[in-house]
Amino acid sequence: MDFLIPDWPAPDHVQARVTTRRGGVSAAPYASLNLGDHVGDDPAAVAANRAELRAYLPAEPLWLKQIHGCGIATADQVAGIPEADGSISRQTGRICAVLTADCLPVLFCDRAGMVVAAAHAGWRGLADGVLEAAVAAMVVEPGEILAWLGPAIGPQAFEVGEEVRQAFMAQDPAAASAFVPSPQTPHSPARPGKWLADIYSLARQRLARAGVKQVFGGDFCTYTDAERFYSYRRDGATGRMASLLWLDS
């Protein structure tokens, strides 16, 4: 199985993995390690992919019903599949997980390695405060938190409308720096009211305002890296990667 391992100065007992699209049994257009059970893939293939992933983990991840909101579940207390866009844990072996295919996965831990969290940040959740909600749920000094930004759509591919830009600027005028007008090309005329958004920059801005200064990662593009990553914006019908985080013994 193919994993990305975050490059960040987390304590040794904080474990994190991010799956790619490689290594599973799903057929096109979900080929091959699709872990999303809500995207139209064969349920048997998804179950087999999740079973393959489970073999590398100390426990079953806490899967979420993600709704592009700000809810943060407590992995140590809930059962089933909660409706939330993030989770936290303070117990050994409880695995926080989020699924993405262009949206931004963000992994968190504190310097002491006492609490971990994972958040799913599409533009709506990011604008509404899902990262701030995850930070608040950790109940530690924000300056003690480390954050890692996982694979998401890159700033040259994420075209959005004026309403998205305004949603961020209404809360922080400095968000304007994360948007540039969509360029005119020989094959595409200028698109008034369309912008290229840098979701990584927006996330760093929101985290900084929340007091989180140590932020790592953020150098991927799911849209352009079709070999490793699923991309909803690129393909429409596609699978989902998982970003996973837990406290090891």
ZADO-1210 file (C-alpha; in nm, 4 decimals, padded with zeros to 6 digits):
<atoms>
<atom x="00.0000" y="00.0000" z="00.0000" code="MET" pos="1"/>
<atom x="00.1244" y="00.3467" z="-00.0907" code="ASP" pos="2"/>
<atom x="00.1303" y="00.6051" z="00.1918" code="PHE" pos="3"/>
<atom x="00.2430" y="00.9617" z="00.2310" code="LEU" pos="4"/>
<atom x="00.3961" y="01.0265" z="00.5722" code="ILE" pos="5"/>
<atom x="00.3739" y="01.3884" z="00.6872" code="PRO" pos="6"/>
<atom x="00.7050" y="01.5696" z="00.7205" code="ASP" pos="7"/>
<atom x="00.6533" y="01.7621" z="01.0426" code="TRP" pos="8"/>
<atom x="00.8193" y="01.7689" z="01.3877" code="PRO" pos="9"/>
<atom x="00.5470" y="01.5720" z="01.5661" code="ALA" pos="10"/>
<atom x="00.6367" y="01.3615" z="01.8708" code="PRO" pos="11"/>
<atom x="00.7445" y="01.0078" z="01.7863" code="ASP" pos="12"/>
<atom x="00.4280" y="00.8516" z="01.9272" code="HIS" pos="13"/>
<atom x="00.2062" y="01.0625" z="01.6989" code="VAL" pos="14"/>
<atom x="00.1479" y="00.8543" z="01.3881" code="GLN" pos="15"/>
<atom x="00.0056" y="00.9897" z="01.0623" code="ALA" pos="16"/>
<atom x="-00.0527" y="00.8430" z="00.7189" code="ARG" pos="17"/>
<atom x="-00.2181" y="00.9642" z="00.3993" code="VAL" pos="18"/>
<atom x="-00.3268" y="00.7135" z="00.1375" code="THR" pos="19"/>
<atom x="-00.2876" y="00.7693" z="-00.2342" code="THR" pos="20"/>
<atom x="-00.5055" y="00.6195" z="-00.5067" code="ARG" pos="21"/>
<atom x="-00.2609" y="00.3316" z="-00.5577" code="ARG" pos="22"/>
<atom x="-00.2815" y="-00.0183" z="-00.4163" code="GLY" pos="23"/>
<atom x="-00.6487" y="-00.1202" z="-00.4076" code="GLY" pos="24"/>
<atom x="-00.9004" y="-00.3227" z="-00.6056" code="VAL" pos="25"/>
<atom x="-01.1503" y="-00.0629" z="-00.7296" code="SER" pos="26"/>
<atom x="-01.2091" y="-00.0399" z="-01.1027" code="ALA" pos="27"/>
<atom x="-01.2077" y="00.2805" z="-01.3086" code="ALA" pos="28"/>
<atom x="-01.3051" y="00.5555" z="-01.2543" code="PRO" pos="29"/>
<atom x="-01.2306" y="00.4744" z="-00.8891" code="TYR" pos="30"/>
<atom x="-00.9027" y="00.2919" z="-00.9531" code="ALA" pos="31"/>
<atom x="-00.7705" y="00.1726" z="-00.7326" code="SER" pos="32"/>
<atom x="-00.7584" y="00.2401" z="-00.3551" code="LEU" pos="33"/>
<atom x="-01.0898" y="00.4204" z="-00.3183" code="ASN" pos="34"/>
<atom x="-01.1890" y="00.4445" z="00.0482" code="LEU" pos="35"/>
<atom x="-01.5090" y="00.6450" z="00.0003" code="GLY" pos="36"/>
<atom x="-01.8321" y="00.4464" z="00.0376" code="ASP" pos="37"/>
<atom x="-02.0534" y="00.7301" z="-00.0879" code="HIS" pos="38"/>
<atom x="-01.9179" y="00.7936" z="-00.4393" code="VAL" pos="39"/>
<atom x="-02.0818" y="00.5174" z="-00.6468" code="GLY" pos="40"/>
<atom x="-01.8058" y="00.2575" z="-00.6259" code="ASP" pos="41"/>
<atom x="-01.8806" y="-00.1137" z="-00.5792" code="ASP" pos="42"/>
<atom x="-01.9381" y="-00.1559" z="-00.2023" code="PRO" pos="43"/>
<atom x="-01.7453" y="-00.4839" z="-00.2051" code="ALA" pos="44"/>
<atom x="-01.4425" y="-00.3079" z="-00.3541" code="ALA" pos="45"/>
<atom x="-01.4592" y="-00.0308" z="-00.0947" code="VAL" pos="46"/>
<atom x="-01.4851" y="-00.2880" z="00.1833" code="ALA" pos="47"/>
<atom x="-01.1823" y="-00.4727" z="00.0461" code="ALA" pos="48"/>
<atom x="-00.9850" y="-00.1490" z="00.0222" code="ASN" pos="49"/>
<atom x="-01.0730" y="-00.0553" z="00.3792" code="ARG" pos="50"/>
<atom x="-00.9778" y="-00.4033" z="00.4974" code="ALA" pos="51"/>
<atom x="-00.6407" y="-00.3670" z="00.3246" code="GLU" pos="52"/>
<atom x="-00.5880" y="-00.0310" z="00.4959" code="LEU" pos="53"/>
<atom x="-00.6967" y="-00.1733" z="00.8320" code="ARG" pos="54"/>
<atom x="-00.4100" y="-00.4237" z="00.8172" code="ALA" pos="55"/>
<atom x="-00.1650" y="-00.1337" z="00.8527" code="TYR" pos="56"/>
<atom x="-00.3451" y="00.0321" z="01.1443" code="LEU" pos="57"/>
<atom x="-00.3855" y="-00.0437" z="01.5163" code="PRO" pos="58"/>
<atom x="-00.7648" y="-00.0101" z="01.5002" code="ALA" pos="59"/>
<atom x="-01.0538" y="00.0747" z="01.2700" code="GLU" pos="60"/>
<atom x="-01.0570" y="00.4466" z="01.1860" code="PRO" pos="61"/>
<atom x="-01.3449" y="00.6635" z="01.2968" code="LEU" pos="62"/>
<atom x="-01.5077" y="00.7210" z="00.9592" code="TRP" pos="63"/>
<atom x="-01.7251" y="01.0310" z="00.9333" code="LEU" pos="64"/>
<atom x="-02.0271" y="01.1429" z="00.7346" code="LYS" pos="65"/>
<atom x="-01.8703" y="01.4637" z="00.6065" code="GLN" pos="66"/>
<atom x="-02.1079" y="01.7503" z="00.5246" code="ILE" pos="67"/>
<atom x="-01.8741" y="02.0465" z="00.4584" code="HIS" pos="68"/>
<atom x="-01.9536" y="02.1832" z="00.8025" code="GLY" pos="69"/>
<atom x="-01.7660" y="02.2564" z="01.1240" code="CYS" pos="70"/>
<atom x="-01.8629" y="01.9676" z="01.3509" code="GLY" pos="71"/>
<atom x="-01.5773" y="01.7955" z="01.5351" code="ILE" pos="72"/>
<atom x="-01.6436" y="01.4486" z="01.6780" code="ALA" pos="73"/>
<atom x="-01.4595" y="01.2988" z="01.9747" code="THR" pos="74"/>
<atom x="-01.3181" y="00.9682" z="01.8555" code="ALA" pos="75"/>
<atom x="-01.2788" y="00.8467" z="02.2152" code="ASP" pos="76"/>
<atom x="-01.6511" y="00.8680" z="02.2869" code="GLN" pos="77"/>
<atom x="-01.8577" y="00.8143" z="01.9727" code="VAL" pos="78"/>
<atom x="-01.9661" y="00.4993" z="01.7949" code="ALA" pos="79"/>
<atom x="-02.1006" y="00.4467" z="01.4458" code="GLY" pos="80"/>
<atom x="-02.0482" y="00.7107" z="01.1785" code="ILE" pos="81"/>
<atom x="-02.0992" y="01.0603" z="01.3201" code="PRO" pos="82"/>
<atom x="-02.1985" y="01.3537" z="01.1026" code="GLU" pos="83"/>
<atom x="-01.8922" y="01.5747" z="01.1323" code="ALA" pos="84"/>
<atom x="-01.6000" y="01.7173" z="00.9376" code="ASP" pos="85"/>
<atom x="-01.3288" y="01.6409" z="01.1863" code="GLY" pos="86"/>
<atom x="-01.2416" y="01.4434" z="01.4950" code="SER" pos="87"/>
<atom x="-01.0072" y="01.4547" z="01.7935" code="ILE" pos="88"/>
<atom x="-00.8567" y="01.1908" z="02.0198" code="SER" pos="89"/>
<atom x="-00.6636" y="01.1786" z="02.3453" code="ARG" pos="90"/>
<atom x="-00.6540" y="00.7993" z="02.3716" code="GLN" pos="91"/>
<atom x="-00.3923" y="00.5639" z="02.2351" code="THR" pos="92"/>
<atom x="-00.4953" y="00.3786" z="01.9204" code="GLY" pos="93"/>
<atom x="-00.8079" y="00.5806" z="01.8382" code="ARG" pos="94"/>
<atom x="-00.7725" y="00.6835" z="01.4750" code="ILE" pos="95"/>
<atom x="-00.8995" y="01.0150" z="01.3431" code="CYS" pos="96"/>
<atom x="-00.9670" y="01.0076" z="00.9684" code="ALA" pos="97"/>
<atom x="-01.1006" y="01.2329" z="00.6935" code="VAL" pos="98"/>
<atom x="-01.1672" y="01.1555" z="00.3268" code="LEU" pos="99"/>
<atom x="-01.0775" y="01.3987" z="00.0485" code="THR" pos="100"/>
<atom x="-01.0410" y="01.4387" z="-00.3283" code="ALA" pos="101"/>
<atom x="-00.9492" y="01.8095" z="-00.3741" code="ASP" pos="102"/>
<atom x="-01.0691" y="01.9381" z="-00.0360" code="CYS" pos="103"/>
<atom x="-00.7937" y="02.0062" z="00.2151" code="LEU" pos="104"/>
<atom x="-00.7151" y="01.7539" z="00.4899" code="PRO" pos="105"/>
<atom x="-00.5474" y="01.9096" z="00.7934" code="VAL" pos="106"/>
<atom x="-00.3803" y="01.7035" z="01.0664" code="LEU" pos="107"/>
<atom x="-00.3069" y="01.8476" z="01.4113" code="PHE" pos="108"/>
<atom x="-00.1153" y="01.7491" z="01.7222" code="CYS" pos="109"/>
<atom x="00.0213" y="01.9319" z="02.0224" code="ASP" pos="110"/>
<atom x="00.3931" y="01.9430" z="02.0981" code="ARG" pos="111"/>
<atom x="00.3501" y="01.7168" z="02.3999" code="ALA" pos="112"/>
<atom x="00.1663" y="01.4559" z="02.1940" code="GLY" pos="113"/>
<atom x="-00.1372" y="01.4465" z="02.4220" code="MET" pos="114"/>
<atom x="-00.4081" y="01.5158" z="02.1633" code="VAL" pos="115"/>
<atom x="-00.4495" y="01.4757" z="01.7873" code="VAL" pos="116"/>
<atom x="-00.7129" y="01.5967" z="01.5431" code="ALA" pos="117"/>
<atom x="-00.8018" y="01.5689" z="01.1760" code="ALA" pos="118"/>
<atom x="-01.0199" y="01.8099" z="00.9780" code="ALA" pos="119"/>
<atom x="-01.1780" y="01.8093" z="00.6311" code="HIS" pos="120"/>
<atom x="-01.1713" y="02.1603" z="00.4851" code="ALA" pos="121"/>
<atom x="-01.3472" y="02.2293" z="00.1606" code="GLY" pos="122"/>
<atom x="-01.3886" y="02.5976" z="00.0884" code="TRP" pos="123"/>
<atom x="-01.7249" y="02.6144" z="00.2693" code="ARG" pos="124"/>
<atom x="-01.5967" y="02.4475" z="00.5831" code="GLY" pos="125"/>
<atom x="-01.2778" y="02.6511" z="00.5713" code="LEU" pos="126"/>
<atom x="-01.4726" y="02.9765" z="00.5405" code="ALA" pos="127"/>
<atom x="-01.7146" y="02.8749" z="00.8157" code="ASP" pos="128"/>
<atom x="-01.4381" y="02.7866" z="01.0619" code="GLY" pos="129"/>
<atom x="-01.3776" y="02.4113" z="01.0650" code="VAL" pos="130"/>
<atom x="-01.0057" y="02.4588" z="01.1369" code="LEU" pos="131"/>
<atom x="-01.0786" y="02.6945" z="01.4236" code="GLU" pos="132"/>
<atom x="-01.3309" y="02.4422" z="01.5568" code="ALA" pos="133"/>
<atom x="-01.0674" y="02.1677" z="01.5526" code="ALA" pos="134"/>
<atom x="-00.8172" y="02.3917" z="01.7322" code="VAL" pos="135"/>
<atom x="-01.0744" y="02.4824" z="01.9975" code="ALA" pos="136"/>
<atom x="-01.1718" y="02.1168" z="02.0487" code="ALA" pos="137"/>
<atom x="-00.8107" y="02.0251" z="02.1258" code="MET" pos="138"/>
<atom x="-00.8246" y="02.2476" z="02.4378" code="VAL" pos="139"/>
<atom x="-00.4548" y="02.3301" z="02.4361" code="VAL" pos="140"/>
<atom x="-00.2665" y="02.6546" z="02.3857" code="GLU" pos="141"/>
<atom x="-00.2772" y="02.7237" z="02.0091" code="PRO" pos="142"/>
<atom x="00.0909" y="02.8104" z="02.0130" code="GLY" pos="143"/>
<atom x="00.1612" y="02.4498" z="02.1163" code="GLU" pos="144"/>
<atom x="-00.0222" y="02.3050" z="01.8151" code="ILE" pos="145"/>
<atom x="00.1460" y="02.1701" z="01.5022" code="LEU" pos="146"/>
<atom x="-00.0605" y="02.1498" z="01.1818" code="ALA" pos="147"/>
<atom x="00.0101" y="01.9691" z="00.8565" code="TRP" pos="148"/>
<atom x="-00.1697" y="02.0511" z="00.5304" code="LEU" pos="149"/>
<atom x="-00.2274" y="01.7422" z="00.3170" code="GLY" pos="150"/>
<atom x="-00.3020" y="01.6867" z="-00.0530" code="PRO" pos="151"/>
<atom x="-00.5559" y="01.9325" z="-00.1957" code="ALA" pos="152"/>
<atom x="-00.6274" y="02.1118" z="-00.5208" code="ILE" pos="153"/>
<atom x="-00.3439" y="02.3504" z="-00.6010" code="GLY" pos="154"/>
<atom x="-00.3603" y="02.7278" z="-00.6539" code="PRO" pos="155"/>
<atom x="-00.3228" y="02.7029" z="-01.0321" code="GLN" pos="156"/>
<atom x="-00.6257" y="02.4723" z="-01.0664" code="ALA" pos="157"/>
<atom x="-00.8836" y="02.5852" z="-00.8092" code="PHE" pos="158"/>
<atom x="-01.1106" y="02.8242" z="-00.9982" code="GLU" pos="159"/>
<atom x="-01.3934" y="02.9739" z="-00.7926" code="VAL" pos="160"/>
<atom x="-01.6574" y="03.2420" z="-00.8264" code="GLY" pos="161"/>
<atom x="-01.6755" y="03.5861" z="-00.6703" code="GLU" pos="162"/>
<atom x="-01.9037" y="03.4528" z="-00.3936" code="GLU" pos="163"/>
<atom x="-01.6206" y="03.2354" z="-00.2625" code="VAL" pos="164"/>
<atom x="-01.3774" y="03.5263" z="-00.2551" code="ARG" pos="165"/>
<atom x="-01.6336" y="03.7437" z="-00.0770" code="GLN" pos="166"/>
<atom x="-01.7060" y="03.4721" z="00.1811" code="ALA" pos="167"/>
<atom x="-01.3444" y="03.4838" z="00.2947" code="PHE" pos="168"/>
<atom x="-01.2900" y="03.8572" z="00.2612" code="MET" pos="169"/>
<atom x="-01.6001" y="03.9303" z="00.4695" code="ALA" pos="170"/>
<atom x="-01.4208" y="03.7739" z="00.7644" code="GLN" pos="171"/>
<atom x="-01.0668" y="03.8897" z="00.6851" code="ASP" pos="172"/>
<atom x="-00.9834" y="04.1436" z="00.4119" code="PRO" pos="173"/>
<atom x="-00.6303" y="03.9980" z="00.4010" code="ALA" pos="174"/>
<atom x="-00.7800" y="03.6900" z="00.2355" code="ALA" pos="175"/>
<atom x="-00.7717" y="03.8871" z="-00.0905" code="ALA" pos="176"/>
<atom x="-00.4059" y="03.7904" z="-00.1240" code="SER" pos="177"/>
<atom x="-00.5087" y="03.4245" z="-00.1730" code="ALA" pos="178"/>
<atom x="-00.7062" y="03.5018" z="-00.4922" code="PHE" pos="179"/>
<atom x="-00.5842" y="03.6019" z="-00.8373" code="VAL" pos="180"/>
<atom x="-00.8033" y="03.6624" z="-01.1448" code="PRO" pos="181"/>
<atom x="-00.8417" y="03.3605" z="-01.3704" code="SER" pos="182"/>
<atom x="-00.6011" y="03.4207" z="-01.6572" code="PRO" pos="183"/>
<atom x="-00.6863" y="03.4453" z="-02.0234" code="GLN" pos="184"/>
<atom x="-00.5201" y="03.1784" z="-02.2385" code="THR" pos="185"/>
<atom x="-00.5105" y="03.1104" z="-02.6150" code="PRO" pos="186"/>
<atom x="-00.7839" y="02.8508" z="-02.5617" code="HIS" pos="187"/>
<atom x="-00.9823" y="03.0244" z="-02.2887" code="SER" pos="188"/>
<atom x="-01.1043" y="03.3853" z="-02.2895" code="PRO" pos="189"/>
<atom x="-01.0914" y="03.5979" z="-01.9776" code="ALA" pos="190"/>
<atom x="-01.3534" y="03.4936" z="-01.7236" code="ARG" pos="191"/>
<atom x="-01.4880" y="03.7969" z="-01.5357" code="PRO" pos="192"/>
<atom x="-01.5822" y="03.7132" z="-01.1783" code="GLY" pos="193"/>
<atom x="-01.3687" y="03.3979" z="-01.1742" code="LYS" pos="194"/>
<atom x="-01.0667" y="03.3612" z="-00.9495" code="TRP" pos="195"/>
<atom x="-00.7905" y="03.1128" z="-00.8787" code="LEU" pos="196"/>
<atom x="-00.7952" y="03.0420" z="-00.5058" code="ALA" pos="197"/>
<atom x="-00.5013" y="02.9234" z="-00.2983" code="ASP" pos="198"/>
<atom x="-00.6660" y="02.6975" z="-00.0403" code="ILE" pos="199"/>
<atom x="-00.3307" y="02.6403" z="00.1301" code="TYR" pos="200"/>
<atom x="-00.2775" y="03.0127" z="00.1796" code="SER" pos="201"/>
<atom x="-00.6329" y="03.0536" z="00.3075" code="LEU" pos="202"/>
<atom x="-00.5799" y="02.7718" z="00.5570" code="ALA" pos="203"/>
<atom x="-00.2536" y="02.9239" z="00.6810" code="ARG" pos="204"/>
<atom x="-00.4268" y="03.2589" z="00.7269" code="GLN" pos="205"/>
<atom x="-00.7096" y="03.1039" z="00.9266" code="ARG" pos="206"/>
<atom x="-00.4709" y="02.9012" z="01.1405" code="LEU" pos="207"/>
<atom x="-00.2539" y="03.2052" z="01.2092" code="ALA" pos="208"/>
<atom x="-00.5584" y="03.4016" z="01.3242" code="ARG" pos="209"/>
<atom x="-00.6408" y="03.1102" z="01.5568" code="ALA" pos="210"/>
<atom x="-00.2909" y="03.1286" z="01.7036" code="GLY" pos="211"/>
<atom x="-00.1420" y="02.8259" z="01.5265" code="VAL" pos="212"/>
<atom x="00.1971" y="02.9338" z="01.3952" code="LYS" pos="213"/>
<atom x="00.3665" y="02.6020" z="01.3213" code="GLN" pos="214"/>
<atom x="00.2125" y="02.4887" z="00.9909" code="VAL" pos="215"/>
<atom x="00.3737" y="02.2369" z="00.7561" code="PHE" pos="216"/>
<atom x="00.2946" y="02.0705" z="00.4237" code="GLY" pos="217"/>
<atom x="00.0824" y="02.2386" z="00.1613" code="GLY" pos="218"/>
<atom x="00.2886" y="02.1604" z="-00.1474" code="ASP" pos="219"/>
<atom x="00.0605" y="01.9166" z="-00.3305" code="PHE" pos="220"/>
<atom x="-00.1932" y="01.9435" z="-00.6118" code="CYS" pos="221"/>
<atom x="-00.4521" y="01.6702" z="-00.6408" code="THR" pos="222"/>
<atom x="-00.5764" y="01.8100" z="-00.9727" code="TYR" pos="223"/>
<atom x="-00.2460" y="01.7879" z="-01.1596" code="THR" pos="224"/>
<atom x="-00.1040" y="01.4735" z="-00.9947" code="ASP" pos="225"/>
<atom x="-00.3434" y="01.2169" z="-01.1448" code="ALA" pos="226"/>
<atom x="-00.1043" y="00.9283" z="-01.0827" code="GLU" pos="227"/>
<atom x="-00.1160" y="00.9654" z="-00.7041" code="ARG" pos="228"/>
<atom x="-00.4353" y="01.1510" z="-00.6209" code="PHE" pos="229"/>
<atom x="-00.8072" y="01.1500" z="-00.6826" code="TYR" pos="230"/>
<atom x="-00.9563" y="01.4834" z="-00.7912" code="SER" pos="231"/>
<atom x="-01.3283" y="01.5548" z="-00.8022" code="TYR" pos="232"/>
<atom x="-01.2708" y="01.8767" z="-00.9940" code="ARG" pos="233"/>
<atom x="-01.0659" y="01.6935" z="-01.2582" code="ARG" pos="234"/>
<atom x="-01.2682" y="01.3731" z="-01.2967" code="ASP" pos="235"/>
<atom x="-01.6139" y="01.4126" z="-01.1445" code="GLY" pos="236"/>
<atom x="-01.6778" y="01.0454" z="-01.0660" code="ALA" pos="237"/>
<atom x="-01.3739" y="00.9501" z="-00.8597" code="THR" pos="238"/>
<atom x="-01.2549" y="00.7954" z="-00.5345" code="GLY" pos="239"/>
<atom x="-01.1369" y="00.9365" z="-00.2041" code="ARG" pos="240"/>
<atom x="-00.8050" y="00.9298" z="-00.0178" code="MET" pos="241"/>
<atom x="-00.7830" y="00.9048" z="00.3606" code="ALA" pos="242"/>
<atom x="-00.5746" y="01.1178" z="00.5968" code="SER" pos="243"/>
<atom x="-00.5286" y="00.9365" z="00.9275" code="LEU" pos="244"/>
<atom x="-00.3790" y="01.0317" z="01.2625" code="LEU" pos="245"/>
<atom x="-00.3485" y="00.8590" z="01.5998" code="TRP" pos="246"/>
<atom x="-00.1532" y="00.8353" z="01.9230" code="LEU" pos="247"/>
<atom x="00.0687" y="00.5291" z="01.9360" code="ASP" pos="248"/>
<atom x="00.1691" y="00.3465" z="02.2536" code="SER" pos="249"/>
</atoms>
